[in-house]
């Protein structure tokens, strides 16, 4: 409560001063009505409306930070409260007939308050839309972040499947070939067993960087699972895809990666496979790619 009063002292003090001046002005100019002359229905309606406006104002100040929107809404509600407050006072005080300014005090603040309130609500709407857009972007970023691999800076399996679906649709629309290349490290489990998982993760990170450097700008590289990587090659036929697969295989064999703890050079080899999309969906295409990779691994000698 203390922090609320400290933050919003001036709006509340100014409103209290204005309401008190209005009361003093009415009492100094007019005369109190007899009990029987008071229309209690009007008192209940106008006084109740003034109380509600004041409650709204307090709720607003308690729930919003300072700023343009808060100022507009505060001024609007303050004017509306003042107009209803003066209407309520008019039910208790009889003003002389020659006095005309009391009507101005009762009516003029209301349209001004409604205008300020409308402007405040408009800017509040703009503010909420901006916040919603930011939240939507953060939610999208969070969802996409979950689709990326935790070890390498690559998309994970689910992200790969989504991108293959997009690439298939685009290839059919543009009547262009689409191919996939898989790269699978040979005897990677032996590295984890001998040097530990941290060193295995370092190898995967190095391989990911190496493969990305040897792919074209339009190609997409993802980590399918474990030590298996898949590259999506748009506008690429099967022969060209096989040539790219051979280049990636040679790049892995030429990598001079040394362990972080002992500086020992690791001899790395990889099996590769390439397939071109036909009438497949993403799952069928990945299944053919994995079968091709399994066949390739059977034909290559393993590391000792």
Steps between C-alpha positions, in 0.01 A plus 500: 500500500784737584667436165168559322452837670861596437474426129163665440486779758460788254203367297307415817590824676404713199170318464425543872581872478276543192212314666538707819515829306181404320334425831617827655391696194151351512465561874623859467266580211184302568285383789449151636171347395236383742495127569174459309640679193779247446441249219659190649472303175721758330735496799530122479551502121740792475677437830534130428644578157752737660602231749542245220714742299719553806528123553599453136760772538654338808500158332668651195773669703564183698532277193691706244846655481547869429484606137293666231220243508470521877494881489223510239286244681559675834406843366194358325371325811581805714290725272214252500514471878503879537197541272301241695620647829372845401172344386469339841570829681230666293248267665588640845566867421250740343686743272361848416325522165740768370798266546586311180852369564370208708357342184844527338663330797246217481500444123829621348736253680297200380568521122860599569538199727340267246729632228810449715375156602446408135850612409638305794312184400622541140863521610439217747377288212812587299714416801330165551536413133872578517533286813305218334730514197807485723355210697413324175856544376641372829264202492599424141868536588450267797322242284770519235771487765361167616544369144876564505768262615645555848858405402551644153365825349279296267134417472393173661300212351155661526628823345659294220169329424319833485759645265490193275123541468546867402780411258291223339206735446726769356679252271169372361368852451814612316551162327855474633687198638561459872759273659613401847847404617568314824836499681551247780822482703657154517576354844394816680403296807866408543587870539240542774621188679867593483494876551162567658179668389641853521765414243236328289290818506807701395547264204136543397535879518815490288335272243194725484718804428701304243193378312344846493823645354491241222134549406350767278315807628159363399554162671364421846687280747329337800591239759264208459614298799819411685789526256281519190462822300269568207535775240201617295616597151244703301514503118749212506486176305619164627832503315595840639381392846730194488790724404425729797477192725845385387642847568356498852640152561847614394473814715427289809795270426731803463392666824790531746302500824694464823359417841474783747662315791801325343520659156479159334402509133182313426471315171142556387316334217142522386253309290281698261189443292305710254144468371283715276137566582246325280139481613596465867388683805761597761482169689530286186790710377684470832431125504662457157792715613554290813486178297760640262718601792471156660607342172796740472617423856501127425736556207756718685770368735462612858759682709711276722 
